[in-house]
Amino acid sequence: MLKWALAIVVVLAIGAAATWLAQGPLRRRDETAAGITALSAMSWREFIRIVLEALSRRGYHRLVDREAPSGESDHILVRNGDHWLLSTKHGSAFVLGRAAVNELTAAMGLAGAVGGLLVTQGRIDDDARRTAHGQAVELLDGATLWPELRPLMPAPTLAPMEKASAKRARERSLAGWLLALIAGVAVFSLLPATRPSAATVAPAAGVPADAAAGTATAEPATPAGEPDAATLQAERRELAAAIATLPGISRAFWTSSSTLEVLSSGGEGEPFTAICPLVERYPALASSRIQLTPPLDSGRAVRFRQCRSY
C-alpha cells in the first residue's frame, strides 16, 4: 500500500508542477516572444501610436510630435504639468546600452524634461540599467513593454498568438504528465515490497485477543534460518552481479522474486555449469528458477533450470 501511495504522490507532484510551468511561465514567455515579433512587424506610425495610447493610460499626454523617417523619434509628453521625454527605438534587433541612456539624459536637459522613457521592442542590457539607476529614466524593452501594449493589440493579431501559445502549453502539459507517469512507475518498481508484521495480523476467529498477542510475541517475524526481506534483497543483487561477470554472460536480473533471467552473449560451453555453483552459495535462493535467454539472432531456445529443488 505504501508503494502505491508514494507512486501516486510522485505522479501528482510532477504532473501538477509540469502543468503549472507549461500553463504559466512558459506560456507567457511564448506569447511575449510572439508579441515582440508582431510589434516589430508594425509600421513605425502604428507602433508609436499604440505606445502613446498605452502611456496615455498612465497619465502621459503628447505635447510635441516630431517623427523621423528612420523609425526613431523623440516625443515631449506632459504629466501633472511636468515635461517628460519619450525616446523610441523601433525594431527587435536593438540591444540598447549605456550610450542610449546617456543620449536620453542629455536630450532631457536640452528639452527641460524632468524625466524620460526609453522604449524598444529589443533588449536593454544591464549596463544601461545601471546607468539609469538613480535617474528619472524608465526603461521599457520587449519583455516589459509587451504586457502594457498587449491590451491594445488588434484582435486579429492577438488571437493567433494566443491560440499558438495555448497549443504549446497543452503539449508541454501532456509531456509533463507522461514523464510523471514514468517516474511513478519507476518509484513503484524500485521500492521494496513491504510485509505485514506479526503484530498487525488480525487474530483468527474464535481465538482470544490475549492468546493471539502472546502468539505474535512468541514467534519470530521470519521463519528460523531464513534471511529477512532486506537481507534477501541484498543477496539477490549480489547473485545477479556475480553471474553477470561470468564468461559468455552479458547481464543478469530478477524478473520476479523467484526467477532470475540470465542473458547469454553466446559462446561455447554449458552456462549452467558455472551459474549453479554461484546460486547454491545462497541457500534462500538456491531453488530459484534460472531463465537462460540466448541472443536473439542465435536461433536457440530459452531454457529454464533449478539448481536445487525445493
N, C-alpha and C positions, 0 to 999 in steps of 0.2 A: 504493500500500500504506500509505503514511504517513497519507493521508486517512482510510482505513478504520480504522486503529489509533486515531487521535485521536477519531474519531466514536464508536467503541466505548467508549473511556475516558470520554468525556463522558456517554454514556448510563448506564454503570455507576455513575459517581460521583454523578450527580444522582439516579438511581433508588435507590441504596443510602442516600443521605442522606435522601431523602423517606420511605423505608420506616422508617428509624431514628426520624425525627421523629414519624411517624404512630403507630408502634407503641410509642414510648417516652413522651416528654414530653406530647404532645398526648393520647394515650390516658389517661395518668394524670390530666391536667387534666380531661378529660371525666368520668372516673369520680369524681374528687373533687367536682366540681360536683354530680353526681347524688347522691353520698353525703351532702353537706351538705343537699340538699333532703330526702332521706329522714330524716335526723336531725331536721330542723326539723318534719317531719310527725309525729314521735313525740309521745306524751303526755309531760308533764313527768316523771311517775313512771318511765316506761320509759327516758327519756333519762338521768336521774340514775342509774338502776340500771346502765346499760351503762357510764357514766362511772366509777362507783365500782368496777365489776368490772375495768375497764382499769387503774385506779390500783392495785388490789389486786395486780396482776401486777408492779407496781413496788415493792411492799412497804408500801403505804399501807393502813391499816385504819381503818374508820369507828368513831369513838368516840361522837359525838353526831349525831343526825339530826333536824334541825328543817326541816320543809318548809313553804313559804309558798304559798298558793293562787295568787299572782300568777305563779308559774313561776320564781321566783328563790329561791335558798336558799343558806345557808352551812352547811358541814359541818366538824366537827372531825375530823381524821384523825390517826393516830398512825403514826410510822415511826421505828424504832430508839429508842423511848422519848420522842421529841420530838413536840410537837403542831404540826400544820400546818392552815391554814385554807383550805378549798376554797370558792370563790365562783363560781357559775354564772349565766350569762345565757342563757335558753332562747329561741332564735329566730335565723334567719339574717339578719334585718334589723338586728341590733345592730352599731354601729360604736363600739367602746369606746375612750375616750381617757384622758387623764391623770387625770380625776376618778375613773374606776373603779379605777385603781391606788392613788390616794390613799385611797379608801374602804377598799380591801382592807388596806392597811398600817395604817390606823387601827384596823380591826377586829382585825387580828393582835395589836396591842398590848393591846387590851381582853381578848382571849381567851388571852393569854400564849403565842401561837404563835411558833415560830422562823422560820416561812416561810409562804408562801401560794401558791395556784394559782388563776389567773383563767381560766375556761373559757367559751367561747361557740361556737356554730356560725357566728356572724357574723364580723366582722373587728376586729382590734385595730390601731389606727393607730400610726404612727411616734412620735407624741408620747407615747403610753402606753409604748412600748418604751424610749424614752429615760428616762422617769420610773422605770421598773422596773430600769434598768441599775444594777448595783452593789448591788441589794437581793435578799433571798432570796424573790423572787417569780418564778414561772414562768407564762408566758403561752401559752395554747393556744387558737388560733382555728380557723376551719373548715379551712384548708389544712393545719395541723399536727395538728389533732385527729383528722381522718378516718383517717389511717394507723394510729393507735392503736385506734380503735374498729372499724375495718373487720373484723378477725378475729372480732369478737363479734357482728356483724350476723347476723340470721336469714337462712338460705339463700334462702327465698322472696323476700326483699327484695334480696339481693345479686345473685342470678342474672340478673334482667332488666337491671340496671345493667351487669354485665359483658358481657352479650350486645350491648347497645346500643353500648357503647364499642368492642367488638371490630368491630362492623359499621362504625362511623365510621372506625376505623383502616384497615380493608381498603379502604374507598372512597378515603381520602386516599392510601394507598399506590398504588392503581391510577392515580389522578390524577397522582401524582408520576412514575410510570413513563411515562405518556403524555407529560408535559412533558419527561422525559428523552429520549424518542424524538424529539420535535420538535426539541429542542436538538441532538441528534446529527445529524439530517438537515440542520439549518441549518449546523452546522460543516462537514459533508461538502460542502455546496453552495458555501460561501463560500471554502473553502481552494482555492488554485490547484492545477491538476494538475501533478504532478512528472514530469519527463522523465529517463530514464536517461542518465547522462553517457557519453561515448565510452569513458572508462577502464573502465567497468563492463560494457560489452558483451562477451560471450564471443566469442573468435575462431572463425571458421568452421572446419569440419572440414578437416584437411589443411594448414592454414596454421600455420607455426611461431609459437610464442608471441612470439619476438623480433620477427618481422615484423609480427605483429598489434599489438604495443606501439608499434612505430615508426609504423604507420599511424595509431594513435589519437592520438599526439602531433603528427603532421604535419597532420591535418585539423582544422579548427575545429569547435567544438561545434554551431554552427548554420550553414546554408548562407550563402555570401557574399551580402551585400546584403539579407538578411532580419533583422529585429529578433529579439532573444532573447525568451523567454517572458514575462518581466516587462514589457518594453517593449511587446510585442504586447497584453498585458492592459491596460496603461495606455492604449494607442491605442484599444482597444475602448471603454473607459469614456469617453474624450474624444469619440469619434464619436457614441456614444449620447446624451451630454449635449448636443452641438451640434445634433443632429437634433431633440431634444425641444424646442428653443427656436424651431423654425420655426413660422410661422403654420399653423393647421389641424392641428397635431400635438400630441397630449396626452402621449405617452410613447414612449420607445424603449428596448429592452433586448435583450440577446443570449439567444436560446433555445438556441443551441449555438455551437461555436467558429466556425461558418461561416454562421450565419443570424441576421440582425438583424430583430426584429419591431418594426414601427412602428405605433402605434395612432393612427388618424386621428380627429380630433374633428369631422369634417365640413367643409363649406365647398366653394367652387368652386375650379377650377384643378387642374392635374396635380401632385400632390405629388412625383413622381419628378424633376420638373424642378429642384426645389430640393434634393432629397435627394442625387442623384448627384454634383453638384459637391463636396459635403462628403465623400462616400465616397471619391472619387478623390484627395482630398488625402493619403490613407494608402495607398501602393502595396501594402502587405502585405494590406490589407483591401478593395482596390478590386474584387476578383472575388467578394466575399461575396454571398450571396443575401439580398435585401431582401424581407421579407414585409410587405405593407401591409394592415393589418386595419381595415376601416371600422367605424363604430359599429354596435352590434347591431341597432338599430331602423332602420337606413338602407336595408336591402334590397340593399345592394351586396355583391359577392363579394370574397373575399380575393384579392389579386393578388401575384405574385412577379416580381422582376426582378433581373438582374445588371447593375450599372452598367458593368462591364468584364468581358469574357470572359477565361478562363484563357489 
